[in-house]
Amino acid sequence: MRQLVFIVLLLNIIVPILKTSGKSSHFLVTDWYKWSVLISTIGGLAVAGYLTFIEATGAQIACGPSSECDTVQNSRYAILFGFLPVGILGLAGYVGILVAWLASQFGSSSIKRIAALAIWATCVFCVLFEIYLILELFVIGATCMWCISSAVLLMIILLLVSTPAAQQAFVIKMIRVLAQKD
């Protein structure tokens, strides 16, 4: 999973350089931010799906070098409101991002605008929640590579969609202003 996060991060550096230098006109380069959102979301689905599986089955988590994932998974911060595992909330967030991404790519123009804002809003909520979880890790005194991977993927997605979402928000606001003048 760390390899996927590293590859996405590296591609988000290399591909924009190729795009601005005019070295490639391939559709994957010209529309990289769009495909990077999809790849990052699929990576996030894998991470959140794995954590949900671990929480649902009680299986041993594969932790890697940190070996503190069990501490995080078994802490009181891994369950919200006494019944909702955080992994399920993360999975729901990534599913929401994926559905909104699909709508933004294949929906009508009005749906595309709303979907772009939905992706952005979902990412903002998820990143703020991840910050809360990371702060709680300082209280627990343990870190989990799965949680950090999810946080990095969400930050990548948020950075990628912030500019298009902000543009869409401006367009929607201008449409509303123009509609009120009529």
C-alpha positions, 0 to 999 in steps of 0.5 A: 500500500505504501508503494501505491501512495508513493507512486501516486505522489510521484506521478502527481509531481512528474505528470504536471511537469510533462503537461506544462513542458508540452512533452506529452499530449496523451489524454492520461497526461492532459487529464491527469488530475481526473485519473489521479483522483480515481486511482487515489480513491481506489487505493483508499477503498483498498485501505478502508476495505482492509481495515473494515474487514479487520474490524468485522472479523477480528483478524490480526492486522498486517502492520509492517515495521511500526507494529502499533496498528493493533494498539490503534485498532483496539483503542477506544478511538477506533469505534465512534459512538460506541458502535461505529468502526472508523474503518466503515466510516472511511469506506463510506467516505471513499465510496461517496468520493467514487460515486461522486467522481463517476457522476462528475465524469459521466453525468449531465452538466448540472450533475457534474457541477454538483458532483465536483462539489460533493467530492470536495465537501466529502474530502474536506470532511474526511481530511478534518476527521483524519486530522482528529484521528491523527491527533488522537494517535498522539494520545494513544501513543501509537501510529498505524501505517494504514491510517496514515496511508488513508490520510495521505490519499485523502490529502492527495484527492483533496488537493487535486479536486480543490481547484476544480471544486472551487471553480464549480462553486464559483460557477454555481454562485454566478448562475444563482446571482444571474438568476436572481437578476432576472 
